[in-house]
Amino acid sequence: MLEVASRAQNFLNVDLVLVDGQFDSKWIKAQLEPCLIHDQRGFGFVASGRLLRPDWKKFARRVVKAGRKTEGLLRALKLSPQSSVVDATAGLGVDSLLMASTGAQVTMIERHPVLALLLSDQLQQIEQEANWRSIAPRLSLTHSDAVTAFDQLQGQPVDVVYLDPMFETGSYRAKVSGNMQLLHKFSEPPSEDEQHALLKSAMQLANKVVVKRAAGAPPLAGETPQAVSTGDSVRYDIYTLYRSVSV
Ligand SMILES: C[S@@+](CC[C@H](N)C(=O)[O-])C[C@H]1O[C@@H](n2cnc3c(N)ncnc32)[C@H](O)[C@@H]1O
């Protein structure tokens, strides 16, 4: 874990602050420079007066109740306990937790070193919690760019690839959470070339690719999906007949 932390620290050229005991929002706002922190709840990243920390334990209720009725993501993915899914843009890992709640095996891929550190820390924490005993073994994490990781996964059984690249900042309908505002500091929406590369390589890996888009946004790489599953503020574009796609 310390190796991952020092990789993230060097990447951003920021301090790692070890916090002994509690801190509050006043302390967070007083940090003038971005920094990685470590306290009794694990790693976090502080910048612009905000703390970025996935805090998976807060999602326990939602994960326990998750099903196709309550989660648009699960309606679109249609996973079973036998499924193997790759969450290629894992971010804070919330969607991965929902996927793992179905019994499916979930491979998380995240390219940003800070997010990879935060995910790896959360994973390590839930591995030690009795309440998460059934979910934790279904999750694994790879710190890599998705396209590179897809090459390494070739030949392994992958039923679905899920892509949730950053939305354009103006495309959110619902209020954006503090975590998501900070995520935008790390990650840009993909360029056209990146969109084509992501979709094409995802389709070479699995027969089903599901892409989360902001409602009203054009499809990834301009490629029309075979089916669409709509939610309140987001849309899931579903690609299944990969041979007909010419990205
Ligand atoms: C919108 S967030 C994903 C949020 C996630 N679905 C969740 O539940 O928290 C997008 C994430 O994808 C990552 N990302 C974007 N392009 C990527 C790529 N080509 N390979 C790996 N990760 C990527 C970004 O660093 C960012 O953390």
The ligand as a Gaussian input file, in Angstrom:
#p B3LYP/6-31G(d) Opt

LIG

0 1
 C      -16.751000       9.085000     -14.044000
 S      -15.434000       8.289000     -13.261000
 C      -16.098000       6.702000     -12.964000
 C      -16.995000       6.664000     -11.773000
 C      -17.308000       5.243000     -11.360000
 N      -18.199000       4.594000     -12.282000
 C      -17.836000       5.171000      -9.946000
 O      -18.831000       4.460000      -9.696000
 O      -17.246000       5.790000      -9.045000
 C      -14.296000       7.946000     -14.544000
 C      -13.013000       7.304000     -14.067000
 O      -12.433000       6.622000     -15.154000
 C      -11.033000       6.787000     -15.132000
 N      -10.592000       6.601000     -16.524000
 C      -10.888000       7.371000     -17.596000
 N      -10.333000       6.869000     -18.705000
 C       -9.690000       5.738000     -18.342000
 C       -8.916000       4.768000     -19.059000
 N       -8.708000       4.874000     -20.368000
 N       -8.405000       3.740000     -18.376000
 C       -8.616000       3.610000     -17.025000
 N       -9.307000       4.509000     -16.300000
 C       -9.839000       5.565000     -16.942000
 C      -10.828000       8.184000     -14.610000
 O       -9.531000       8.346000     -14.037000
 C      -11.960000       8.298000     -13.581000
 O      -11.505000       7.896000     -12.327000

